Amino acid sequence: MSGPFDLIVQDGNVVLPDEVRRLDIGIRDGKITALADRLEPGPGGGVLSAEGKWILPGVIDAHVHLNEPGLGGWEGFATGSAALAAGGCTTYIDMPLNGRPPTVNTEAFKLKLSVAEGASCIDYALWGGLVPGNGDQLAALAEAGAAGFKAFMSDPGGEGEDIFREVDDLTLYEGMKRIASMGGILALHAESEALVSALSEERKRSGRTGPMDYVSSRPVVAELEAVNRALFYAGQTGCALHFVHISSPQAVQAIAVAKRQGMDVTAETCPHYLILTCDDLMEIGPATKCAPPLRTRAEQDGLWEAVASGAIDLIASDHSPCPAELKRHTDWFQAWGGIAGAQHTLELMLHEGHLRRGIPLTRITTVAVGAARPPFRLIPPKRGYSRRL
């Protein structure tokens, strides 16, 4: 093996794509340059014993909401990236909404990049957005470095003129054609706006605003309808799709069928769907509000089966923090929707997935680094700065 090395990490249990092996890791100029049964450091090189420890690849969190620019006092790049790093994440992709303005044009995209530069302590990339009226911006966003494009099929919420908007069917279809022509990828929040808005209004009119009223306003069928509609449009346009935060095994199954038919499509779920259920809403409160909502224990078990079988391609945090007062509502339709969990994805997957459910470490790391879709447009990602956490 090539040497000399600045540092040897010795005798660790290295988690490789298809096996776990006791190996030495050679590091030179801050990069891993060799794996072998035994390596020797160069002159002045150090040795770090990792005996009895697992060594895993860094997590790539493809779904993070860091609320810059324009939302002072909310979590931004400095604290969010530090939390991700503490949880074993080395690269993240920030979503195009929550910051104001959202990254739906090149001016906003470059503004967000300028805010992130020098603030993020790990590597990062940015999603661009697909919204009504910005189809002519997609090519420029890709040229500016967008990892892909994100769209909502249901109302993402928020107030004001500069918020992110959901797509109508024509915007979705035309956007898919443009993205396919560029060889890009579209990430979708898949819930039927027609179903969700009607069910929500029905409950609010009758004063039913508790946690289970919120859950019942966003049923599995709303997710399943949107997934199938998007798959139909993708089949017509050839657009690559990535479904974010899938909450039900029924939707996973629809995506799996499309994969077997040759479509370029992947499925993501999140730790909160794998760890919490709708039974936790009353005990924990609006901190657990997200969209789609938490599901039943049976649906959670189905998601774990999908993780183990390979039907789930990626686990991402969907870290969506907010000021605490936005969660302090007895009306669940008014509370902020989003769960903060950037730091905990890997530890939760190791504990619940590997230690409790026996899913192999190789499978856990595959979904944590997004190996099924390596890894969107991250060549190269923007460099975070190095600091001791």
C-alpha positions as CSV (number, residue, x, y, z in Angstrom):
1,M,0.0,0.0,0.0
2,S,1.1,3.6,-0.7
3,G,2.8,5.4,2.1
4,P,4.1,7.0,4.2
5,F,1.1,7.9,6.2
6,D,0.5,10.8,8.5
7,L,-1.8,8.7,10.7
8,I,-2.8,5.0,10.9
9,V,-6.1,4.1,12.4
10,Q,-5.3,0.6,13.6
11,D,-7.4,-2.6,14.2
12,G,-10.8,-1.1,13.7
13,N,-13.8,-3.0,12.4
14,V,-14.3,-1.2,9.1
15,V,-17.8,-1.3,7.6
16,L,-17.4,-1.8,3.9
17,P,-20.2,-2.0,1.3
18,D,-20.6,-5.7,1.6
19,E,-18.7,-6.8,4.8
20,V,-17.2,-5.8,8.1
21,R,-13.4,-6.4,8.3
22,R,-10.7,-5.7,10.8
23,L,-8.4,-3.4,9.0
24,D,-5.9,-0.5,9.3
25,I,-6.7,2.8,7.6
26,G,-4.0,4.9,6.2
27,I,-4.5,8.7,6.2
28,R,-2.3,11.2,4.3
29,D,-2.9,14.9,3.8
30,G,-6.3,14.5,5.5
31,K,-7.6,11.8,3.2
32,I,-8.0,8.0,3.5
33,T,-5.5,6.6,1.0
34,A,-5.2,2.9,2.0
35,L,-7.0,0.0,3.7
36,A,-5.0,-3.1,4.6
37,D,-4.6,-5.8,7.2
38,R,-1.5,-4.0,8.5
39,L,0.0,-0.6,7.7
40,E,3.0,1.3,9.1
41,P,3.1,5.0,9.7
42,G,5.8,7.1,8.0
43,P,8.4,9.1,9.9
44,G,6.6,11.3,12.4
45,G,3.3,9.6,11.6
46,G,0.9,8.7,14.4
47,V,-1.1,5.6,15.3
48,L,-4.6,5.6,16.7
49,S,-6.0,2.4,18.1
50,A,-9.6,1.6,17.1
51,E,-9.6,-2.0,18.5
52,G,-13.1,-3.1,19.3
53,K,-14.7,-0.2,17.6
54,W,-16.7,0.2,14.4
55,I,-15.5,2.6,11.7
56,L,-18.3,3.7,9.4
57,P,-18.4,6.0,6.4
58,G,-19.6,9.5,7.0
59,V,-23.3,10.1,6.7
60,I,-24.6,12.0,3.7
61,D,-27.8,13.7,4.8
62,A,-29.7,14.6,1.6
63,H,-32.6,16.3,3.4
64,V,-31.9,19.2,5.7
65,H,-33.7,22.5,6.3
66,L,-31.2,25.2,7.6
67,N,-33.2,28.4,7.8
68,E,-30.9,30.9,6.1
69,P,-31.0,33.5,4.8
70,G,-33.7,35.8,6.1
71,L,-34.9,34.0,9.2
72,G,-32.7,35.4,12.0
73,G,-33.0,33.5,15.2
74,W,-33.8,30.2,13.5
75,E,-31.2,27.5,13.2
76,G,-28.7,28.2,10.4
77,F,-25.6,26.7,8.8
78,A,-23.3,27.1,11.8
79,T,-25.3,25.3,14.5
80,G,-27.0,22.9,12.1
81,S,-23.8,21.7,10.5
82,A,-22.2,21.3,13.9
83,A,-25.1,19.1,15.0
84,L,-24.8,17.1,11.8
85,A,-21.1,16.7,12.3
86,A,-21.5,15.6,15.9
87,G,-23.8,12.8,14.6
88,G,-21.3,11.5,12.1
89,C,-22.5,13.4,9.0
90,T,-19.8,14.7,6.7
91,T,-22.0,16.1,3.9
92,Y,-25.5,17.4,3.7
93,I,-27.8,18.8,1.0
94,D,-29.9,21.8,2.1
95,M,-33.5,22.1,0.9
96,P,-34.7,25.1,-1.1
97,L,-37.4,26.4,1.4
98,N,-37.6,27.9,4.8
99,G,-34.9,30.4,4.0
100,R,-36.2,33.7,2.5
101,P,-35.9,34.0,-0.4
102,P,-36.2,30.3,-1.3
103,T,-33.7,29.0,-3.8
104,V,-36.0,29.0,-6.9
105,N,-33.7,31.3,-9.0
106,T,-30.0,31.8,-9.4
107,E,-29.9,35.1,-7.4
108,A,-31.4,33.4,-4.4
109,F,-29.3,30.3,-4.9
110,K,-26.1,32.4,-4.9
111,L,-27.2,34.3,-1.9
112,K,-27.7,31.1,0.1
113,L,-24.3,29.9,-1.0
114,S,-22.7,33.1,0.2
115,V,-24.3,32.7,3.6
116,A,-23.2,29.1,3.9
117,E,-19.6,29.9,2.9
118,G,-17.4,30.0,6.0
119,A,-20.3,29.1,8.3
120,S,-20.7,25.3,7.6
121,C,-18.2,23.1,9.4
122,I,-18.8,20.1,7.0
123,D,-19.3,19.8,3.2
124,Y,-22.6,20.8,1.7
125,A,-24.7,21.2,-1.4
126,L,-28.0,22.9,-2.1
127,W,-31.2,21.8,-3.7
128,G,-32.9,24.1,-6.2
129,G,-36.7,24.4,-6.2
130,L,-39.4,23.7,-8.7
131,V,-42.4,26.1,-8.2
132,P,-45.0,27.6,-10.5
133,G,-43.5,30.1,-12.8
134,N,-39.8,29.2,-12.5
135,G,-39.4,26.6,-15.2
136,D,-37.1,28.9,-17.2
137,Q,-34.8,29.1,-14.1
138,L,-34.0,25.3,-13.8
139,A,-31.2,25.1,-16.3
140,A,-29.4,28.1,-14.7
141,L,-29.9,26.6,-11.2
142,A,-28.3,23.4,-12.4
143,E,-25.4,25.4,-13.9
144,A,-25.0,27.2,-10.5
145,G,-24.5,23.8,-8.8
146,A,-28.0,22.6,-7.6
147,A,-27.8,19.0,-6.5
148,G,-31.3,18.5,-7.9
149,F,-34.7,20.1,-7.6
150,K,-37.4,19.8,-4.9
151,A,-41.1,20.2,-5.4
152,F,-44.2,20.0,-3.1
153,M,-47.3,18.3,-4.3
154,S,-49.2,19.8,-1.3
155,D,-49.1,23.2,0.3
156,P,-45.8,23.6,2.2
157,G,-47.4,26.3,4.4
158,G,-46.0,29.7,5.3
159,E,-47.2,33.3,4.8
160,G,-46.0,36.1,2.5
161,E,-45.1,36.7,-1.1
162,D,-41.7,35.1,-1.1
163,I,-42.6,31.6,0.3
164,F,-42.2,28.3,-1.5
165,R,-45.3,27.2,-3.4
166,E,-46.6,23.8,-4.3
167,V,-46.7,22.7,-7.9
168,D,-49.9,22.2,-9.9
169,D,-50.1,19.3,-12.4
170,L,-49.0,21.3,-15.4
171,T,-46.0,22.8,-13.5
172,L,-45.0,19.3,-12.3
173,Y,-45.3,17.7,-15.8
174,E,-43.5,20.5,-17.6
175,G,-40.9,20.7,-14.9
176,M,-40.2,17.0,-15.2
177,K,-39.7,17.3,-18.9
178,R,-37.1,20.1,-18.4
179,I,-35.3,18.2,-15.6
180,A,-35.2,15.0,-17.7
181,S,-33.7,16.9,-20.6
182,M,-30.8,18.1,-18.3
183,G,-30.2,14.7,-16.8
184,G,-31.3,16.0,-13.4
185,I,-33.4,14.6,-10.6
186,L,-36.6,15.8,-8.9
187,A,-37.2,15.2,-5.2
188,L,-40.9,15.2,-4.3
189,H,-43.0,15.8,-1.2
190,A,-45.8,13.5,-2.3
191,E,-49.2,14.2,-0.7
192,S,-52.4,15.0,-2.6
193,E,-53.2,18.7,-2.0
194,A,-56.9,18.0,-3.0
195,L,-57.3,15.3,-0.3
196,V,-55.3,17.0,2.4
197,S,-56.8,20.4,2.1
198,A,-60.4,19.1,2.0
199,L,-59.9,16.8,5.0
200,S,-58.1,19.5,7.0
201,E,-60.9,22.1,6.4
202,E,-63.5,19.6,7.3
203,R,-61.9,19.0,10.7
204,K,-61.2,22.6,11.4
205,R,-64.8,23.6,10.6
206,S,-66.0,21.2,13.2
207,G,-63.4,22.2,15.8
208,R,-61.5,19.0,15.6
209,T,-57.9,20.2,15.9
210,G,-56.2,17.6,18.1
211,P,-53.2,15.4,17.2
212,M,-55.2,12.5,15.8
213,D,-57.4,15.0,13.9
214,Y,-54.3,16.2,12.2
215,V,-53.1,12.7,11.5
216,S,-56.4,11.7,10.0
217,S,-56.4,14.7,7.7
218,R,-53.2,13.4,6.0
219,P,-54.0,9.7,5.5
220,V,-51.8,7.1,3.7
221,V,-54.1,7.3,0.6
222,A,-53.1,11.0,0.2
223,E,-49.4,9.9,0.0
224,L,-50.2,6.9,-2.2
225,E,-52.2,9.0,-4.7
226,A,-49.5,11.6,-5.1
227,V,-46.8,8.9,-5.5
228,N,-48.7,7.1,-8.2
229,R,-49.5,10.4,-10.0
230,A,-45.9,11.5,-10.0
231,L,-44.7,8.0,-11.2
232,F,-47.2,8.3,-14.1
233,Y,-45.7,11.7,-15.1
234,A,-42.2,10.4,-14.7
235,G,-43.0,7.5,-17.0
236,Q,-44.2,10.0,-19.6
237,T,-41.2,12.3,-19.3
238,G,-38.3,10.0,-18.3
239,C,-37.6,12.2,-15.3
240,A,-35.6,10.6,-12.4
241,L,-37.5,10.9,-9.2
242,H,-36.5,10.8,-5.5
243,F,-39.4,10.6,-3.1
244,V,-38.6,12.2,0.2
245,H,-39.8,11.2,3.7
246,I,-42.0,8.3,2.6
247,S,-44.1,7.4,5.6
248,S,-46.0,4.2,4.5
249,P,-45.1,0.8,3.3
250,Q,-47.9,1.0,0.7
251,A,-46.1,3.9,-1.0
252,V,-42.8,2.1,-0.8
253,Q,-44.4,-0.8,-2.6
254,A,-45.6,1.4,-5.4
255,I,-42.1,2.8,-5.8
256,A,-40.6,-0.7,-5.8
257,V,-43.0,-1.8,-8.6
258,A,-41.8,1.2,-10.7
259,K,-38.2,0.3,-10.1
260,R,-38.8,-3.3,-11.3
261,Q,-40.3,-1.8,-14.4
262,G,-37.1,0.1,-15.1
263,M,-37.9,3.5,-13.8
264,D,-35.1,5.7,-12.3
265,V,-36.7,6.2,-8.9
266,T,-35.6,6.1,-5.2
267,A,-37.4,6.2,-1.9
268,E,-36.3,8.0,1.3
269,T,-37.7,7.7,4.8
270,C,-36.7,9.4,8.0
271,P,-35.7,8.3,11.6
272,H,-38.9,9.7,13.1
273,Y,-41.1,7.4,11.0
274,L,-38.9,4.4,12.2
275,I,-38.7,5.4,15.8
276,L,-42.0,7.1,16.7
277,T,-45.6,6.3,15.9
278,C,-48.9,8.3,16.1
279,D,-49.3,6.9,19.6
280,D,-46.5,9.2,20.7
281,L,-48.3,12.4,19.7
282,M,-50.2,12.8,22.9
283,E,-47.2,12.2,25.2
284,I,-44.6,14.3,23.3
285,G,-46.9,17.0,21.9
286,P,-46.5,19.2,18.7
287,A,-42.7,18.6,18.6
288,T,-43.8,15.4,16.8
289,K,-45.9,17.2,14.1
290,C,-44.6,16.6,10.6
291,A,-46.0,16.0,7.2
292,P,-46.7,13.3,6.3
293,P,-47.6,12.6,9.9
294,L,-46.4,9.7,12.1
295,R,-48.1,6.4,11.3
296,T,-49.2,3.3,13.2
297,R,-47.0,0.6,14.6
298,A,-47.9,-1.8,11.8
299,E,-46.9,0.8,9.2
300,Q,-43.7,1.4,11.0
301,D,-42.9,-2.3,11.0
302,G,-43.5,-2.3,7.3
303,L,-41.0,0.5,6.8
304,W,-38.4,-1.4,8.8
305,E,-39.0,-4.4,6.5
306,A,-38.4,-2.1,3.5
307,V,-35.2,-0.9,5.0
308,A,-33.9,-4.4,5.6
309,S,-35.0,-5.7,2.2
310,G,-33.4,-2.7,0.2
311,A,-36.8,-1.2,-0.9
312,I,-35.8,2.0,1.0
313,D,-32.8,3.6,-0.6
314,L,-32.0,6.4,1.8
315,I,-32.6,7.5,5.3
316,A,-32.4,11.2,5.9
317,S,-33.2,13.4,8.8
318,D,-35.6,15.9,7.2
319,H,-34.2,18.2,10.0
320,S,-36.7,21.0,10.1
321,P,-36.2,23.2,13.2
322,C,-38.1,26.3,14.3
323,P,-38.3,28.7,17.2
324,A,-39.9,27.0,20.2
325,E,-43.0,29.3,20.3
326,L,-44.1,28.1,16.8
327,K,-44.7,24.6,18.4
328,R,-46.7,26.0,21.3
329,H,-50.2,25.4,20.0
330,T,-53.1,23.3,21.2
331,D,-54.4,23.5,17.6
332,W,-52.3,21.1,15.7
333,F,-53.2,22.6,12.4
334,Q,-51.5,25.9,13.6
335,A,-48.3,24.4,15.1
336,W,-45.2,24.4,12.9
337,G,-44.7,21.2,11.0
338,G,-41.2,19.7,11.2
339,I,-39.0,17.6,13.5
340,A,-35.5,18.6,14.5
341,G,-33.2,15.7,14.5
342,A,-30.0,16.4,12.6
343,Q,-27.6,14.9,15.1
344,H,-29.3,11.6,15.7
345,T,-29.9,9.8,12.4
346,L,-27.0,7.5,12.6
347,E,-27.2,6.7,16.3
348,L,-30.9,5.9,16.0
349,M,-30.4,3.6,13.0
350,L,-27.5,1.8,14.8
351,H,-29.5,1.3,18.0
352,E,-32.9,0.5,16.6
353,G,-32.0,-1.0,13.3
354,H,-28.8,-2.9,14.0
355,L,-28.8,-3.7,17.7
356,R,-32.5,-4.2,18.2
357,R,-33.7,-5.5,14.9
358,G,-30.5,-7.2,13.6
359,I,-30.2,-5.3,10.3
360,P,-26.6,-5.7,9.1
361,L,-24.3,-2.8,9.6
362,T,-23.6,-2.9,5.8
363,R,-27.2,-2.2,5.1
364,I,-27.5,0.5,7.8
365,T,-24.5,2.4,6.3
366,T,-25.8,1.9,2.7
367,V,-29.0,3.8,3.5
368,A,-27.2,6.4,5.6
369,V,-24.8,7.4,2.8
370,G,-27.3,7.2,0.0
371,A,-25.4,4.6,-1.9
372,A,-28.4,3.7,-4.1
373,R,-28.2,7.2,-5.7
374,P,-24.6,8.2,-5.3
375,P,-25.0,10.9,-4.1
376,F,-27.1,13.3,-6.3
377,R,-24.9,16.0,-7.8
378,L,-22.1,16.1,-5.2
379,I,-19.0,16.2,-7.4
380,P,-17.6,18.2,-5.8
381,P,-19.7,19.5,-2.9
382,K,-18.9,22.9,-1.4
383,R,-16.2,22.6,1.2
384,G,-17.0,23.3,4.8
385,Y,-14.3,24.6,7.0
386,S,-12.4,22.4,9.5
387,R,-12.7,23.0,13.2
388,R,-12.6,21.0,16.4
389,L,-16.1,20.3,17.7
